[in-house]
Amino acid sequence: MNQTTIPIPRLMVMDMDGTLLNSRKEITPETAAALRRLQDRGTRLVLASGRPERGLTRFARQLDMKRHGGILISSNGALARTLDGRTLYSNALTREDTRKVLKHLKQFDVIPMIADGEFMLVENVYNCMIELDGRPWNVVEYEAHSNGFLLREVRDLSEAGLAPEKILTAGTPAYLR
C-alpha cells in the first residue's frame, strides 16, 4: 500500500470565533495538541480576529506560540504583532478621527467601547444592557471579560485622547438592523 505524505504547511492562519474556538469559546485539547505538534514540525501559527490583541493572547499561550514565532493579527487586521512584541503592521485611528467618530456615535443608541492596555473603556459601566434574543444581556461585561480586560469608566470617550486600532460598538440587533 502506497502511503501519501501530506506536506507540513509553513504558515497557518486561523480565525478564532466560529472557526478555531468551539461554541464555549475554547480551543479543544485535541485541537491544541495537533497545533502544537504542527509547530514542533515547523509550522508558524497566526491567530487572526476582530478581537483586540489582548483577547488573543491567552489562546496563543495555550498553543505555546511565542516559542515558535507565532503572530497575532487583531482588531480586524489593524494590528499585526509577533508574540515577542515586534509590530509588523499597525493602522490605528488618529486621535482626531477617533474623536470625530465617537462624537458622531452619540446620536445613535449604541454603546461604544475601546480597548486601552489592560482596560476596556466605556462611558458608563451601568449602561451596558442590551436585549439579545428577547433577554437582557450585559454586552460590556461580555466583551471585557471574554477578552481579559478590566473595565474602566471615562466621562467622555471622545475627549479621552485615544488613538485605538478599533472602536467597538454594541446595540440591540433590532436597532442595529
Secondary structure, 3 states (H helix, E strand, C coil): CCCCCCCCCCEEEEEHHHHHCCCCCCCCHHHHHHHHHHHHCCCEEEEECCCCCHHHHHHHHHCCCHHHCCEEEEHHHCEEEECCCCEEEECCCCHHHHHHHHHHHCCCCCEEEEEECCEEEECCCCCCEEEECCEEEEHHHHHHHHCCCEEEECCCHHHCCCCCCCCEEECCHHHHC
